[in-house]
Amino acid sequence: MPPRSRAADDSIAVLFPLVLLAGLDPLPIFFFYSLVMKLVL
């Protein structure tokens, strides 16, 4: 597995509860987050 997978999992674990608390649909946010991760890394 790539070394950044753990950091990505930790970030998703932090973002996902925030998404649920905000009452937003997690799928578009996850898609946007994955695009940001690809651009940054």
PDB file with SEQRES, HELIX, SHEET and CRYST1 records, atoms N, CA, C and O in Angstrom:
SEQRES   1 A   41  MET PRO PRO ARG SER ARG ALA ALA ASP ASP SER ILE ALA          
SEQRES   2 A   41  VAL LEU PHE PRO LEU VAL LEU LEU ALA GLY LEU ASP PRO          
SEQRES   3 A   41  LEU PRO ILE PHE PHE PHE TYR SER LEU VAL MET LYS LEU          
SEQRES   4 A   41  VAL LEU                                                      
HELIX    1 AA1 SER A    5  ALA A   22  1                                  18    
HELIX    2 AA2 PRO A   26  VAL A   40  1                                  15    
CRYST1    1.000    1.000    1.000  90.00  90.00  90.00 P 1           1          
ATOM      1  N   MET A   1       0.849  -1.197   0.000  1.00  0.00           N  
ATOM      2  CA  MET A   1       0.000   0.000   0.000  1.00  0.00           C  
ATOM      3  C   MET A   1       0.884   1.247   0.000  1.00  0.00           C  
ATOM      4  O   MET A   1       1.953   1.243   0.610  1.00  0.00           O  
ATOM      5  N   PRO A   2       0.454   2.304  -0.672  1.00  0.00           N  
ATOM      6  CA  PRO A   2       1.267   3.536  -0.685  1.00  0.00           C  
ATOM      7  C   PRO A   2       1.387   4.122   0.715  1.00  0.00           C  
ATOM      8  O   PRO A   2       0.474   3.968   1.526  1.00  0.00           O  
ATOM      9  N   PRO A   3       2.488   4.787   1.009  1.00  0.00           N  
ATOM     10  CA  PRO A   3       2.704   5.312   2.366  1.00  0.00           C  
ATOM     11  C   PRO A   3       1.719   6.405   2.760  1.00  0.00           C  
ATOM     12  O   PRO A   3       1.499   6.641   3.948  1.00  0.00           O  
ATOM     13  N   ARG A   4       1.122   7.077   1.772  1.00  0.00           N  
ATOM     14  CA  ARG A   4       0.203   8.167   2.104  1.00  0.00           C  
ATOM     15  C   ARG A   4      -1.201   7.660   2.422  1.00  0.00           C  
ATOM     16  O   ARG A   4      -2.079   8.445   2.780  1.00  0.00           O  
ATOM     17  N   SER A   5      -1.416   6.339   2.289  1.00  0.00           N  
ATOM     18  CA  SER A   5      -2.759   5.805   2.506  1.00  0.00           C  
ATOM     19  C   SER A   5      -3.204   6.011   3.949  1.00  0.00           C  
ATOM     20  O   SER A   5      -4.369   6.314   4.206  1.00  0.00           O  
ATOM     21  N   ARG A   6      -2.269   5.846   4.898  1.00  0.00           N  
ATOM     22  CA  ARG A   6      -2.654   6.015   6.305  1.00  0.00           C  
ATOM     23  C   ARG A   6      -3.034   7.466   6.581  1.00  0.00           C  
ATOM     24  O   ARG A   6      -4.016   7.727   7.277  1.00  0.00           O  
ATOM     25  N   ALA A   7      -2.273   8.402   6.047  1.00  0.00           N  
ATOM     26  CA  ALA A   7      -2.583   9.821   6.253  1.00  0.00           C  
ATOM     27  C   ALA A   7      -3.929  10.162   5.609  1.00  0.00           C  
ATOM     28  O   ALA A   7      -4.719  10.915   6.178  1.00  0.00           O  
ATOM     29  N   ALA A   8      -4.184   9.612   4.434  1.00  0.00           N  
ATOM     30  CA  ALA A   8      -5.463   9.863   3.763  1.00  0.00           C  
ATOM     31  C   ALA A   8      -6.609   9.272   4.574  1.00  0.00           C  
ATOM     32  O   ALA A   8      -7.666   9.888   4.704  1.00  0.00           O  
ATOM     33  N   ASP A   9      -6.395   8.070   5.121  1.00  0.00           N  
ATOM     34  CA  ASP A   9      -7.442   7.452   5.938  1.00  0.00           C  
ATOM     35  C   ASP A   9      -7.704   8.284   7.185  1.00  0.00           C  
ATOM     36  O   ASP A   9      -8.855   8.454   7.588  1.00  0.00           O  
ATOM     37  N   ASP A  10      -6.644   8.804   7.800  1.00  0.00           N  
ATOM     38  CA  ASP A  10      -6.819   9.635   8.994  1.00  0.00           C  
ATOM     39  C   ASP A  10      -7.587  10.906   8.645  1.00  0.00           C  
ATOM     40  O   ASP A  10      -8.459  11.336   9.400  1.00  0.00           O  
ATOM     41  N   SER A  11      -7.262  11.507   7.497  1.00  0.00           N  
ATOM     42  CA  SER A  11      -7.939  12.741   7.100  1.00  0.00           C  
ATOM     43  C   SER A  11      -9.418  12.473   6.826  1.00  0.00           C  
ATOM     44  O   SER A  11     -10.282  13.264   7.205  1.00  0.00           O  
ATOM     45  N   ILE A  12      -9.697  11.357   6.168  1.00  0.00           N  
ATOM     46  CA  ILE A  12     -11.090  11.001   5.881  1.00  0.00           C  
ATOM     47  C   ILE A  12     -11.828  10.709   7.180  1.00  0.00           C  
ATOM     48  O   ILE A  12     -12.996  11.067   7.332  1.00  0.00           O  
ATOM     49  N   ALA A  13     -11.134  10.050   8.125  1.00  0.00           N  
ATOM     50  CA  ALA A  13     -11.756   9.741   9.415  1.00  0.00           C  
ATOM     51  C   ALA A  13     -12.093  11.023  10.171  1.00  0.00           C  
ATOM     52  O   ALA A  13     -13.041  11.057  10.956  1.00  0.00           O  
ATOM     53  N   VAL A  14     -11.311  12.080   9.929  1.00  0.00           N  
ATOM     54  CA  VAL A  14     -11.587  13.368  10.579  1.00  0.00           C  
ATOM     55  C   VAL A  14     -12.687  14.116   9.826  1.00  0.00           C  
ATOM     56  O   VAL A  14     -13.563  14.722  10.443  1.00  0.00           O  
ATOM     57  N   LEU A  15     -12.640  14.075   8.497  1.00  0.00           N  
ATOM     58  CA  LEU A  15     -13.597  14.841   7.699  1.00  0.00           C  
ATOM     59  C   LEU A  15     -14.996  14.232   7.702  1.00  0.00           C  
ATOM     60  O   LEU A  15     -15.993  14.953   7.675  1.00  0.00           O  
ATOM     61  N   PHE A  16     -15.065  12.896   7.735  1.00  0.00           N  
ATOM     62  CA  PHE A  16     -16.371  12.246   7.587  1.00  0.00           C  
ATOM     63  C   PHE A  16     -17.352  12.612   8.698  1.00  0.00           C  
ATOM     64  O   PHE A  16     -18.505  12.922   8.397  1.00  0.00           O  
ATOM     65  N   PRO A  17     -16.941  12.591   9.988  1.00  0.00           N  
ATOM     66  CA  PRO A  17     -17.884  13.027  11.034  1.00  0.00           C  
ATOM     67  C   PRO A  17     -18.288  14.489  10.882  1.00  0.00           C  
ATOM     68  O   PRO A  17     -19.422  14.856  11.190  1.00  0.00           O  
ATOM     69  N   LEU A  18     -17.369  15.322  10.412  1.00  0.00           N  
ATOM     70  CA  LEU A  18     -17.698  16.736  10.202  1.00  0.00           C  
ATOM     71  C   LEU A  18     -18.751  16.869   9.107  1.00  0.00           C  
ATOM     72  O   LEU A  18     -19.661  17.693   9.204  1.00  0.00           O  
ATOM     73  N   VAL A  19     -18.619  16.052   8.068  1.00  0.00           N  
ATOM     74  CA  VAL A  19     -19.605  16.064   6.980  1.00  0.00           C  
ATOM     75  C   VAL A  19     -20.970  15.642   7.509  1.00  0.00           C  
ATOM     76  O   VAL A  19     -21.990  16.242   7.170  1.00  0.00           O  
ATOM     77  N   LEU A  20     -20.980  14.598   8.347  1.00  0.00           N  
ATOM     78  CA  LEU A  20     -22.254  14.130   8.900  1.00  0.00           C  
ATOM     79  C   LEU A  20     -22.863  15.181   9.816  1.00  0.00           C  
ATOM     80  O   LEU A  20     -24.076  15.385   9.812  1.00  0.00           O  
ATOM     81  N   LEU A  21     -22.025  15.846  10.599  1.00  0.00           N  
ATOM     82  CA  LEU A  21     -22.532  16.885  11.495  1.00  0.00           C  
ATOM     83  C   LEU A  21     -23.084  18.059  10.700  1.00  0.00           C  
ATOM     84  O   LEU A  21     -24.067  18.682  11.101  1.00  0.00           O  
ATOM     85  N   ALA A  22     -22.451  18.357   9.576  1.00  0.00           N  
ATOM     86  CA  ALA A  22     -22.907  19.472   8.752  1.00  0.00           C  
ATOM     87  C   ALA A  22     -24.183  19.109   7.988  1.00  0.00           C  
ATOM     88  O   ALA A  22     -24.855  19.986   7.447  1.00  0.00           O  
ATOM     89  N   GLY A  23     -24.515  17.815   7.945  1.00  0.00           N  
ATOM     90  CA  GLY A  23     -25.719  17.390   7.245  1.00  0.00           C  
ATOM     91  C   GLY A  23     -25.565  17.431   5.736  1.00  0.00           C  
ATOM     92  O   GLY A  23     -26.547  17.583   5.010  1.00  0.00           O  
ATOM     93  N   LEU A  24     -24.322  17.293   5.259  1.00  0.00           N  
ATOM     94  CA  LEU A  24     -24.072  17.329   3.822  1.00  0.00           C  
ATOM     95  C   LEU A  24     -23.976  15.915   3.269  1.00  0.00           C  
ATOM     96  O   LEU A  24     -23.763  14.957   4.012  1.00  0.00           O  
ATOM     97  N   ASP A  25     -24.134  15.801   1.966  1.00  0.00           N  
ATOM     98  CA  ASP A  25     -23.995  14.508   1.309  1.00  0.00           C  
ATOM     99  C   ASP A  25     -22.505  14.173   1.201  1.00  0.00           C  
ATOM    100  O   ASP A  25     -21.760  14.943   0.595  1.00  0.00           O  
ATOM    101  N   PRO A  26     -22.048  13.060   1.761  1.00  0.00           N  
ATOM    102  CA  PRO A  26     -20.611  12.777   1.797  1.00  0.00           C  
ATOM    103  C   PRO A  26     -20.012  12.435   0.437  1.00  0.00           C  
ATOM    104  O   PRO A  26     -18.804  12.586   0.252  1.00  0.00           O  
ATOM    105  N   LEU A  27     -20.817  11.980  -0.517  1.00  0.00           N  
ATOM    106  CA  LEU A  27     -20.236  11.533  -1.778  1.00  0.00           C  
ATOM    107  C   LEU A  27     -19.584  12.657  -2.586  1.00  0.00           C  
ATOM    108  O   LEU A  27     -18.436  12.491  -3.000  1.00  0.00           O  
ATOM    109  N   PRO A  28     -20.251  13.793  -2.835  1.00  0.00           N  
ATOM    110  CA  PRO A  28     -19.582  14.871  -3.571  1.00  0.00           C  
ATOM    111  C   PRO A  28     -18.374  15.403  -2.820  1.00  0.00           C  
ATOM    112  O   PRO A  28     -17.370  15.769  -3.432  1.00  0.00           O  
ATOM    113  N   ILE A  29     -18.464  15.449  -1.495  1.00  0.00           N  
ATOM    114  CA  ILE A  29     -17.342  15.956  -0.708  1.00  0.00           C  
ATOM    115  C   ILE A  29     -16.164  14.999  -0.807  1.00  0.00           C  
ATOM    116  O   ILE A  29     -15.019  15.435  -0.920  1.00  0.00           O  
ATOM    117  N   PHE A  30     -16.434  13.697  -0.766  1.00  0.00           N  
ATOM    118  CA  PHE A  30     -15.356  12.717  -0.903  1.00  0.00           C  
ATOM    119  C   PHE A  30     -14.732  12.813  -2.285  1.00  0.00           C  
ATOM    120  O   PHE A  30     -13.515  12.694  -2.426  1.00  0.00           O  
ATOM    121  N   PHE A  31     -15.562  13.028  -3.317  1.00  0.00           N  
ATOM    122  CA  PHE A  31     -15.053  13.170  -4.680  1.00  0.00           C  
ATOM    123  C   PHE A  31     -14.163  14.407  -4.786  1.00  0.00           C  
ATOM    124  O   PHE A  31     -13.082  14.351  -5.371  1.00  0.00           O  
ATOM    125  N   PHE A  32     -14.621  15.518  -4.221  1.00  0.00           N  
ATOM    126  CA  PHE A  32     -13.835  16.747  -4.238  1.00  0.00           C  
ATOM    127  C   PHE A  32     -12.537  16.567  -3.456  1.00  0.00           C  
ATOM    128  O   PHE A  32     -11.479  17.038  -3.873  1.00  0.00           O  
ATOM    129  N   TYR A  33     -12.631  15.879  -2.315  1.00  0.00           N  
ATOM    130  CA  TYR A  33     -11.454  15.654  -1.479  1.00  0.00           C  
ATOM    131  C   TYR A  33     -10.430  14.795  -2.214  1.00  0.00           C  
ATOM    132  O   TYR A  33      -9.229  15.047  -2.120  1.00  0.00           O  
ATOM    133  N   SER A  34     -10.898  13.784  -2.943  1.00  0.00           N  
ATOM    134  CA  SER A  34      -9.974  12.930  -3.683  1.00  0.00           C  
ATOM    135  C   SER A  34      -9.299  13.718  -4.806  1.00  0.00           C  
ATOM    136  O   SER A  34      -8.127  13.489  -5.104  1.00  0.00           O  
ATOM    137  N   LEU A  35     -10.028  14.639  -5.428  1.00  0.00           N  
ATOM    138  CA  LEU A  35      -9.419  15.484  -6.453  1.00  0.00           C  
ATOM    139  C   LEU A  35      -8.352  16.382  -5.848  1.00  0.00           C  
ATOM    140  O   LEU A  35      -7.288  16.569  -6.437  1.00  0.00           O  
ATOM    141  N   VAL A  36      -8.631  16.935  -4.679  1.00  0.00           N  
ATOM    142  CA  VAL A  36      -7.653  17.795  -4.012  1.00  0.00           C  
ATOM    143  C   VAL A  36      -6.408  16.995  -3.649  1.00  0.00           C  
ATOM    144  O   VAL A  36      -5.289  17.487  -3.798  1.00  0.00           O  
ATOM    145  N   MET A  37      -6.592  15.773  -3.175  1.00  0.00           N  
ATOM    146  CA  MET A  37      -5.452  14.930  -2.815  1.00  0.00           C  
ATOM    147  C   MET A  37      -4.594  14.638  -4.041  1.00  0.00           C  
ATOM    148  O   MET A  37      -3.367  14.613  -3.947  1.00  0.00           O  
ATOM    149  N   LYS A  38      -5.234  14.415  -5.195  1.00  0.00           N  
ATOM    150  CA  LYS A  38      -4.476  14.137  -6.414  1.00  0.00           C  
ATOM    151  C   LYS A  38      -3.708  15.377  -6.866  1.00  0.00           C  
ATOM    152  O   LYS A  38      -2.590  15.265  -7.369  1.00  0.00           O  
ATOM    153  N   LEU A  39      -4.301  16.556  -6.689  1.00  0.00           N  
ATOM    154  CA  LEU A  39      -3.620  17.779  -7.099  1.00  0.00           C  
ATOM    155  C   LEU A  39      -2.458  18.108  -6.168  1.00  0.00           C  
ATOM    156  O   LEU A  39      -1.393  18.533  -6.616  1.00  0.00           O  
ATOM    157  N   VAL A  40      -2.672  17.906  -4.866  1.00  0.00           N  
ATOM    158  CA  VAL A  40      -1.627  18.232  -3.891  1.00  0.00           C  
ATOM    159  C   VAL A  40      -0.499  17.211  -3.957  1.00  0.00           C  
ATOM    160  O   VAL A  40       0.675  17.578  -3.907  1.00  0.00           O  
ATOM    161  N   LEU A  41      -0.849  15.928  -4.069  1.00  0.00           N  
ATOM    162  CA  LEU A  41       0.165  14.871  -4.105  1.00  0.00           C  
ATOM    163  C   LEU A  41       0.252  14.302  -5.491  1.00  0.00           C  
ATOM    164  O   LEU A  41       1.048  13.396  -5.738  1.00  0.00           O  
TER     165      LEU A  41                                                      
END                                                                             
